[in-house]
Amino acid sequence: MKRNIIIIGLVSMITVFLLSACTGETDENTDTETDSNTQEEMDKETESDSNEDMEGMDHSGMNMSGSGEVPEDLEEATNPTYEVGSQAVIESDHMKGMKGAEATIAGAYDTTVYTVSYTPTNGGEEVTDHKWVIHEELEGTGEAPLEPGTEVTLNADHMEGMDGATAEIDSAEKTTVYMVDFVPTTGGEEVTNHKWVTESELSTVE
């Protein structure tokens, strides 16, 4: 009888031990799965934030291609680093597919370029540090450069809701700006007469 009791006790202890081990393994698997899901969610949030930053700063609503028309009083560059018809590599990332793309120079002009902040005329959130608007695309302004903080009216349609919007100058720089044609590195149709890329945002094709 005693022997049976001992055997039953041992079996009970082994059963409890095995159940505990299984429970521990299940918890560990659950924790691992939870950690994996948490990391995946974090990665998705990071990717989403990155895309939002790109759209905010590089402006997803931008009209990539243009008509090629420029303001009448815009002066062509007399001795541009990158001549019209030559190739250059775009180093800026205003929009997806720009950085690293090989571009053909469609126009080169000496002017003052501005980064501006404004609220679109068609509604939506404020666009900050938009690159670029040139002096000749501002209404009723005096001589360049305008000081940061100056309020201006935009006469450009690089983005929807831009033309006619009231903007504030964030920065100003006198330089050569280029109108360029390029095929996005992300694929798709060729972008033509894109406005604007500054000289510092281009590099020589190797």
N, C-alpha and C positions, 0 to 999 in steps of 0.2 A: 504494500500500500504506500509506504513511504517512498519507495522507488518511483511509483507512478506519479506521486505528487511532485517529486523532484523533476521528473521528465516533463511534466506539464508546465512546471515553473520555467524550465529552460526554454521550452518551445515558446512560451509566452514572451520571455525576454528577447529571444531572437526575433520574434514577430514584431515586437515594439521597435527593436533596433532597425530592422529592415524598413518598417514604415517611416521611421524618422529619417533614414537615409534617402528614401524616395521623396519625402516631403522637402528635404534640403535641396535635392537635385532639382525638383520642380521649381522651388523658390529661386534657385540660382539661374535656371533657364529663363524664368520670368523676368528676373532682374536684368539678365543679358539682353533679352528681347526688348525690355523697356528702355534700356540704355541705347540700344540700336535705333529704336523708334524715335527717341529723344534727339539723337544725333542727326537722324534723317530730317526731322522737323527743323532743327537748327540750320542745317545746310540749305533747306528750302527757303527759310526765312532770310538767310544771308544772300542767297541768289536773288530773291525778290527785292531785298533792299538794294542790292547792287544794280538791278535793272531800274529801280526807281531812281537811284542816284544818276544813272546814265541818262534817263529820260529827263530828270530835272536839270541836269547840267548840260547835257548834250542834245536835249530837246527833240524828243521823238516826233513832235508835231511839225518839225521843220520840213519845208519844201526842199528836198535834196537837189532836184534839178531846177534850173531857172531858164528864163527866156534869152538870156545873154544881153538884155538891155541894161545899160548903166546910166546914172545921172549925167545930164549934158555937161555939167561943169566939173566932172571927174577927170583928172589929168592922167593920161597914160604915163607909165614910168619910162624915163628916158634911158636908163641903164639898169634894168632889173637883173638880179642875180639869176633868176630863171626866166629865160626869154619865152615869148609866146611860141608855142609849138614844141617846146622842149619837154622832157620828162623829169619828174621829181617824185620823191616818196613822201606821202603824207604822214606826219608824225603826231597829228592831233587826233583826238578821239571824241569830237563833238557828237558823233553818232556811230552806231554799230557799223562795222565794215569800213570805216574810214582809215583808222590807224594801220599803217603798213601797206596801204593801197598805192599802186603806181599811178600817178596822175599825169595828164597832159595839160600844160598851161594854156588856158583859153584867153586869158587877159591878165595884164599886170598894171597896177595903178599906184601912184604915190598919194597918200592921204593920211588922215588921222582915224584910227579905229578905236571904237569904244566897246566896253562891256556895259550892258544896261540891265536894269531891273524894271519890270512893268507888269501890269495886270491886263490880260488879253481883253479886247473889246467884245469878244463873244462869250465872256464869262470864264470861269475856271480860276485856278490858283495862280498866285503871282509867279512869274518867271524871273529867276534871279541869275545875275551874272551871265546873261546871254552873250555868246560870242558869234559873230561880230556884227556891229553896225558901224558904217563909215560916216564921216562928217556930212557928206553930201546926201545922206539918207535921213537927215534931221530937218524938220521944218523951222524956218524963221530963225536960224541961228547966226551968230556972228562969226568971227574968225576962230579957227581952231588953234589950240585945243581947248575944249570946254573943261571946266574944273569938275572933279567928282562931287556929286550932290546936286549938280545943275539939273533942273527939270526941263525936259524936251518932249516934243511930239515926234513920233516915229513915222517916217514915210517910206517904209520898206515892208515887203510881204514875205520875208523868209519863213515866217510861221503863221498859222491861222490865228487871227485876232491880233496881229502885230500892227498892221497898217492903221495909223490914226491913234494908236494907244499913247497915253502919257507915260513917259519913262524917266528914270533917274540915272544919270551917268555914274557908273561905278569906278571906271578907270579909263584912261586915255593913253594912246601911244601913237606916235608918228612913225609910219613904216610903209613898206610896200605890201599891198594886198593882192591876192591872186584869185582869179576865177578859174576853176579847174574842172576837167572831165576825168572820171575814173570809174572803174568797175569795183564795187564793194568786195572786200575780202570774204564776206559772208555769202557771196553769190548774188544773183539777180541781174537786172538790167543795168546798163551803163548810166551813170549819173552825169548829166551834162550841165555846164555853166553854173557849177555850184559856187555860191557866194557865202562867205569869204574864207580864205585861208591866208594867214599872215606868213611873212618870209621865215620867221623863226619856227613855224610849224611845218616846214618843208626841209627835206634833205636831198642830197645828190644821189642819183641812182648809181649803184656800184657796178 
